[in-house]
Amino acid sequence: MWDGEQFTALVDWTYSPYILAGSGQTNRLGVMVQGDKFSMYANGYLLGEAYDDTYSEGKFGVYFGTSGNEAYQAEMDEIAYWKLP
């Protein structure tokens, strides 16, 4: 969660066998938000859920980061959203 000044993780970084690691891999990531419930997916598998009611509305985006690996590269080629009924 980004408030314009500070990043707060709703879920700590966690290993998952459903996230494909290594050079040349492609992963499809998803987040479903229903009220204060956030469900995170990778490649069609539920990774985990978090609850947060800090904001009643907002925007979303993508942030790529690394922790000291200068050779790390990431690309995103598509982003989409659906408004739930």
C-alpha positions as CSV (number, residue, x, y, z in Angstrom):
1,M,0.0,0.0,0.0
2,W,1.4,3.4,-1.0
3,D,0.1,6.5,0.7
4,G,2.1,8.9,-1.4
5,E,5.1,8.9,0.9
6,Q,5.5,5.5,2.4
7,F,5.1,1.9,1.2
8,T,3.4,-0.6,3.6
9,A,3.3,-4.3,2.8
10,L,-0.1,-6.0,3.4
11,V,1.7,-9.4,3.1
12,D,5.4,-10.1,3.6
13,W,7.4,-11.5,0.7
14,T,6.8,-15.2,0.7
15,Y,8.2,-18.1,-1.5
16,S,5.6,-19.9,-3.6
17,P,6.1,-22.8,-6.0
18,Y,3.4,-21.2,-8.2
19,I,5.7,-18.3,-9.1
20,L,8.1,-19.2,-11.9
21,A,11.6,-18.1,-11.2
22,G,14.6,-17.7,-13.4
23,S,15.5,-16.1,-16.7
24,G,12.9,-15.9,-19.4
25,Q,9.9,-17.0,-17.2
26,T,6.5,-15.5,-17.5
27,N,4.1,-15.1,-14.6
28,R,0.5,-13.9,-14.6
29,L,-0.3,-12.0,-11.4
30,G,-3.7,-11.0,-10.1
31,V,-5.2,-9.2,-7.1
32,M,-8.9,-9.4,-6.4
33,V,-10.3,-6.7,-4.0
34,Q,-13.7,-7.2,-2.4
35,G,-14.4,-4.6,0.3
36,D,-11.4,-4.8,2.7
37,K,-10.3,-8.3,1.4
38,F,-7.3,-8.6,-0.9
39,S,-6.7,-12.0,-2.6
40,M,-3.4,-12.4,-4.4
41,Y,-2.9,-14.9,-7.3
42,A,0.0,-16.1,-9.4
43,N,-0.6,-18.2,-12.6
44,G,-4.2,-19.0,-11.5
45,Y,-3.3,-20.1,-7.9
46,L,-4.3,-18.3,-4.7
47,L,-1.2,-17.2,-2.9
48,G,-2.8,-15.6,0.1
49,E,-5.2,-13.1,1.4
50,A,-5.0,-9.9,3.5
51,Y,-7.5,-7.5,5.0
52,D,-7.1,-3.8,5.2
53,D,-9.8,-1.1,5.5
54,T,-7.5,2.0,5.5
55,Y,-9.0,3.3,2.3
56,S,-12.6,3.0,0.9
57,E,-11.4,3.8,-2.7
58,G,-8.1,4.5,-4.6
59,K,-6.0,3.7,-7.5
60,F,-3.8,0.7,-8.4
61,G,-0.5,0.2,-10.2
62,V,2.6,-1.9,-10.5
63,Y,5.9,-1.5,-8.7
64,F,9.0,-3.5,-9.5
65,G,11.9,-3.6,-7.0
66,T,15.0,-5.5,-6.1
67,S,17.0,-5.8,-3.0
68,G,20.6,-5.4,-4.2
69,N,20.6,-7.5,-7.4
70,E,21.9,-5.0,-10.0
71,A,21.3,-7.6,-12.8
72,Y,17.6,-8.0,-12.1
73,Q,15.3,-7.1,-14.9
74,A,11.5,-7.2,-15.1
75,E,8.9,-6.3,-17.8
76,M,5.2,-5.9,-17.8
77,D,3.4,-6.1,-21.1
78,E,-0.3,-5.9,-20.1
79,I,-2.4,-4.6,-17.3
80,A,-6.2,-4.8,-17.0
81,Y,-9.0,-4.5,-14.4
82,W,-12.6,-5.6,-14.0
83,K,-15.2,-3.9,-11.9
84,L,-17.0,-6.5,-9.9
85,P,-20.8,-6.4,-9.8
